[in-house]
Amino acid sequence: MGFAPGTGPDVVARTLGLKLSETLGQPVVVENRAGAGGQIAAQFVAKSPADGYTLLIADVSAISIAPAAFSKLAYDPARELVPVSEVVRTDFILVVPNSSPAKSVADFVKAARASKDKINFATFGAGTPGHFGAEMFAEQGGFKVEPVHFRATGDAVTGIIAGDVQAAFVSTALATAQVKGGKMRALATTAPQRSPLLPDVPTFTESGFPKADFSAWFCLFVPAGTPDAVVSALNAKVVAAVNAPEVRRQLEEAGFSILGTSTADAGKMVAAETVRWSKVVQATGFKGD
């Protein structure tokens, strides 16, 4: 797991791992190797034995964005990792500090266009969906952004609440508790429809920005070379686990959409996302190294 304990991705890993330990009949240990937008964990698994005992839950950042954003990436997702199943997805919420005068996306864009300075957007790290999502939104809105990359999710959330930054894209899973707790204000969701967790928050399409449609997916991977029979067995167990009523309920309440796809569909999704995000990265001219 490439993110810290208590984060949304960690919730996915631990919820899924607990169920898998039951169905596999042996312990499933979640090891947090947080940092670099999930790259540390991805590199570790990519270089691990291909025996089905070392698994990775990775998101779009480390798999589909990193190859275009970092020329010296220490692993090659396309060659060294095999997708087993897309487990869940979560969309993003555009949030601002409660002290912000913006009450809607229209308010935010109007003020951003009028500003002489770049708009500070908090991110959970360079090369993450929130980073390039901010760039995409700024291009569509006709204003400039200055990404502020925080080392840890908690630090970024603190920065938003304190008003140290003007906005951020945070996952629905993370935004829900903060918005309901009155810690920050939600302006719009990147989802195609409103979230049942935040029904009063409009979509970007409703707000006049239909191209802001990015999300974060979480997929289970194994090292390349893992026997096909092992991959198939793992896929069957993962699909059954994520669709178990108690697991589905826990993850949906945490703000995730349940998928549990086939290995073939997971591979097609990852390939398509890699092409899509490569174009986004190239358009911004960003290079992490």
Backbone hydrogen bonds, N-H to C=O, Kabsch-Sander energy under -0.5 kcal/mol:
donor,donor_aa,acceptor,acceptor_aa,energy
2,G,57,I,-0.7
7,T,4,A,-1.6
11,V,7,T,-2.0
12,V,8,G,-1.9
13,A,9,P,-2.4
14,R,10,D,-2.7
15,T,11,V,-2.5
16,L,12,V,-2.6
17,G,13,A,-2.8
18,L,14,R,-2.1
19,K,15,T,-1.5
20,L,16,L,-2.6
21,S,17,G,-2.1
22,E,18,L,-0.9
22,E,19,K,-0.5
23,T,19,K,-2.1
24,L,20,L,-3.0
25,G,21,S,-0.8
26,Q,21,S,-0.7
29,V,27,P,-0.5
31,E,29,V,-0.6
32,N,30,V,-0.6
33,R,1,M,-3.0
33,R,31,E,-0.7
35,G,2,G,-1.2
38,G,35,G,-1.1
39,Q,36,A,-1.5
40,I,35,G,-1.2
41,A,33,R,-0.6
42,A,38,G,-1.9
43,Q,39,Q,-2.6
44,F,40,I,-1.9
45,V,41,A,-2.3
46,A,42,A,-2.4
47,K,43,Q,-1.5
48,S,45,V,-1.5
51,D,49,P,-1.6
55,L,53,Y,-0.5
56,L,221,F,-2.2
58,A,56,L,-0.7
58,A,219,C,-2.3
60,V,217,W,-0.7
63,I,59,D,-1.2
64,S,60,V,-2.0
65,I,60,V,-1.9
66,A,61,S,-2.2
68,A,65,I,-1.1
69,A,65,I,-1.8
70,F,66,A,-2.4
73,L,70,F,-1.0
79,R,76,D,-0.7
80,E,76,D,-3.2
81,L,77,P,-1.5
82,V,222,V,-3.0
84,V,220,L,-3.8
85,S,220,L,-1.0
87,V,85,S,-0.8
87,V,218,F,-2.2
88,V,218,F,-1.3
89,R,257,S,-1.8
90,T,216,A,-2.3
92,F,214,F,-0.6
93,I,170,V,-3.4
94,L,188,A,-2.8
95,V,93,I,-0.7
95,V,168,A,-2.9
96,V,185,R,-2.4
98,N,183,K,-0.6
100,S,97,P,-2.0
108,F,104,S,-2.2
109,V,105,V,-2.9
110,K,106,A,-2.2
111,A,107,D,-2.2
112,A,108,F,-2.5
113,R,109,V,-2.6
114,A,110,K,-1.5
115,S,111,A,-1.1
119,I,144,K,-2.7
120,N,118,K,-0.5
121,F,119,I,-0.6
121,F,146,E,-1.5
122,A,120,N,-0.5
122,A,167,A,-2.7
123,T,148,V,-2.3
128,T,125,G,-1.3
131,H,128,T,-0.7
132,F,128,T,-2.0
133,G,129,P,-2.9
134,A,130,G,-1.4
135,E,131,H,-1.4
136,M,132,F,-2.5
137,F,133,G,-2.5
138,A,134,A,-2.3
139,E,135,E,-2.1
140,Q,136,M,-2.1
141,G,137,F,-2.5
142,G,138,A,-1.5
143,F,138,A,-2.0
146,E,119,I,-2.8
148,V,121,F,-3.3
149,H,147,P,-0.6
150,F,123,T,-2.1
150,F,148,V,-0.6
156,A,152,A,-1.8
157,V,153,T,-2.5
158,T,154,G,-2.2
159,G,155,D,-2.1
160,I,156,A,-2.2
161,I,157,V,-2.6
162,A,158,T,-2.4
163,G,159,G,-0.7
163,G,160,I,-0.9
164,D,159,G,-2.2
165,V,159,G,-1.0
166,Q,120,N,-1.5
167,A,120,N,-1.2
168,A,95,V,-1.6
169,F,122,A,-0.6
170,V,93,I,-2.3
170,V,168,A,-0.6
172,T,91,D,-2.7
175,A,171,S,-3.3
176,T,172,T,-2.2
178,Q,174,L,-1.1
179,V,175,A,-3.1
180,K,176,T,-2.6
181,G,177,A,-1.7
182,G,179,V,-1.6
183,K,178,Q,-2.7
184,M,178,Q,-0.9
185,R,96,V,-3.0
187,L,94,L,-3.2
188,A,94,L,-0.8
189,T,202,P,-2.0
190,T,92,F,-2.7
198,L,195,S,-0.8
201,V,198,L,-1.9
204,F,189,T,-1.9
207,S,203,T,-1.3
208,G,205,T,-1.4
209,F,204,F,-3.4
212,A,209,F,-1.6
213,D,211,K,-2.0
216,A,90,T,-3.0
217,W,215,S,-0.5
218,F,88,V,-2.7
219,C,58,A,-2.7
220,L,85,S,-2.9
221,F,56,L,-3.1
222,V,82,V,-1.9
224,A,80,E,-2.1
226,T,223,P,-1.5
230,V,227,P,-0.6
231,V,227,P,-2.2
232,S,228,D,-2.7
233,A,229,A,-2.0
234,L,230,V,-2.6
235,N,231,V,-2.5
236,A,232,S,-2.2
237,K,233,A,-2.0
238,V,234,L,-2.8
239,V,235,N,-2.8
240,A,236,A,-2.0
241,A,237,K,-2.4
242,V,238,V,-2.8
243,N,239,V,-1.2
244,A,241,A,-1.1
248,R,244,A,-3.0
249,R,245,P,-2.3
250,Q,246,E,-2.0
251,L,247,V,-2.4
252,E,248,R,-2.6
253,E,249,R,-2.3
254,A,250,Q,-1.0
255,G,252,E,-1.5
256,F,251,L,-2.4
257,S,89,R,-3.2
259,L,87,V,-2.5
260,G,86,E,-1.5
261,T,86,E,-1.6
266,A,262,S,-2.2
267,G,263,T,-2.2
268,K,264,A,-2.1
269,M,265,D,-2.4
270,V,266,A,-2.4
271,A,267,G,-2.2
272,A,268,K,-2.3
273,E,269,M,-2.6
274,T,270,V,-2.1
275,V,271,A,-1.7
276,R,272,A,-2.3
277,W,273,E,-2.8
278,S,274,T,-1.7
279,K,275,V,-1.6
280,V,276,R,-1.5
281,V,277,W,-2.8
282,Q,278,S,-2.4
283,A,279,K,-2.0
284,T,280,V,-1.3
284,T,281,V,-0.5
285,G,281,V,-1.3
286,F,281,V,-1.0
288,G,69,A,-3.6
